[in-house]
Amino acid sequence: MTRARLFVGLLIAALGVSSAWAQSNGKGNGQGHAKAAGQQAQTSGQITLSATITTAERQTIIGYFQQHPASYAGVKPLPPGIAKKVARGGTMPPGIAKRYFPGELTALLPPRPGEQWLIVGTDVLLIQAATNLILDILPRVF
């Protein structure tokens, strides 16, 4: 009878530990893969991104480029190897070909102090001007 009690006690303890582990939702020391929309943590300094391109900004940007197709005719997407390096939460790769927004388009958008709009390949990027941190990407605009 004592072996049975010992076995039941160990079983209950094991179930309690596994239940507590399952309820922790993976909030251990790992970085995890499922981040909330609009947030992404980086390993250096735990920077949380919250700047995103709004729906109104998306519509304004896409509408502008649809009305001015000749100025961006022939723009090609980035090569796959470079495109992988251009990701939200990363920094702009050195030497990447970029264009700045036309002044009239920038005037149509709300001011974003400390942030800058760029065109890289066929994508539009919103970056933090001081650090070149990519805050958000509007892919395949052209």
TALINFEN-V377545 format. One record per pair of residues at least 24 apart in sequence whose ideal C-beta (glycine too) atoms are under 10 Angstrom apart, sorted by the first residue. I is the first residue (numbers start at 1). GAP is how many residues later the second one is. Records with the same first field share a line. If there is no record, write none. Layout:
I=GAP  GAP
//
This chain:
35=54
38=50  98
39=50
40=47  48  49  50  95
41=48
42=47  48  49  91
47=42  81  84  86
48=41
49=39  40  79  84  85  86  87
50=85  86
51=37  61  63  64  75  76  77  82  84  85
52=36  74  83  84  85
53=56  59  64  71  72  73  82  83  84  85
54=55  56  82
56=53  54
57=51  52  53  55  60  67  69  79  81
58=66  78  80  83
60=45  48  49  50
61=40  44  47  48  56  58  63  77  80
62=62  76  79  80
63=42  45
64=37  38  40  41  44  45  77
65=37  40  54  57  59  76  77
66=75  76
68=34  36  37
69=73
71=28  31
72=27  30  47  50  69  70
73=69
74=68
75=24  44  46  47  48  66  67
76=45  46  66
77=43  44  45  46  62  63  65
78=42  43  44  45
79=42
82=38  39
83=37  38  39  40  56
85=49
86=34  35  37  39  48  51  53
87=47  50
88=37  38  45  46  47  48  49
89=44  45  46  47
90=42  43  44
91=36  37  40  41  42  43
92=26  28  33  35  36  39  40  41  42
93=27  39  41
94=38
96=24  25  29  36
97=24
98=27  29
99=25
//
